[in-house]
Amino acid sequence: MAATGVPNVLVLDIDGTTVTSQKCVDPDTKDALLQLQKQGIRLVLASGRPPEGVYPIARQLRLQQFGGYIVAFNGSKVIEYKTKRCLYEQYLSKETLRSLWYDARCYGLGIMTYGKGKIITASEPDPYVRAESSWSHMPIVLHEDFLKHAPKTIYQCLLTGKPEQLQALNPLLSKLYLGKAEVFHSEPSCLEVTPCRVDKSLGLKKLFCHLDISPSQVVCCGDSYNDIGMLRYAGVGVAMANAPQAVKEFADYVTCRSNDERGIVEVVRQFFPSVLPA
């Protein structure tokens, strides 16, 4: 969407966008985002991560002090960070979860979801699940009877495996779960599954309706397929230099610098010049 107003909200994906490949916020990016908020620009973190995986980044960027928001689970949960108040949530049905568990076993994939402060998986953790546990600091709990031990409320489920296998299965599973769930190939070794018609753009719509903000006032930044919806929804959609070409095609602007080269500092300079002059 082409912007028609002066932007006063910046929405950031986390992995591949705000943090480096080492899963940290570099000092220049942190300083730019703190200066942005000090000038009254609202910051929203929109991620496929669970809230517990977003909170450490939110703390670094002082979202509590400046009144920021979190869109977690690819749009399935929207949170006011300061109060931790839930503004919107949507769940996967038990029937969908049962089907996902069956398909994971059928295709030899890993399956995981998030419990309170933990990762629940049905099989021996693969490298993706172990990495997820490492950066989120959430322990892995293995339950072969996945359905019995999964939480009653499930916002998102992940299918993990070899990148080439997931790439081939993505269109098949997307068609199979049409009208039941959304399937995103957000990272090479992972398919993320959210409730039907739920993505980051829906979470943002719910948030901005609550805040009375027009999408024309919003700049959204992302790097992967699960970001396409919000790039199209925002007044300005920004794809990172490290994004796949298929994602860049939906953006109004593509950064010259990647997430490992302070690409978000470039975004702040480009769209919020009063904060960081070019």
Secondary structure, 3 states (H helix, E strand, C coil): CCCCCCCCEEEECHHHHHCCCCCCCCHHHHHHHHHHHHCCCEEEEECCCCHHHHHHHHHHCCHHHHCCEEEEHHHCEEEECCCCEEEEECCCCHHHHHHHHHHHHHHCCEEEEEECCEEEECCCCCHHHHHHHHHHCCCEEECCCHHHHCCCCCCCEEEECCHHHHHHHHHHHHHHCCCCEEEEEEECCEEEEEECCCCHHHHHHHHHHHHCCCHHHEEEEECCHHHHHHHHHCCEEEECCCCCHHHHCCCCEECCCCHHHCHHHHHHHHHCCCCCCC
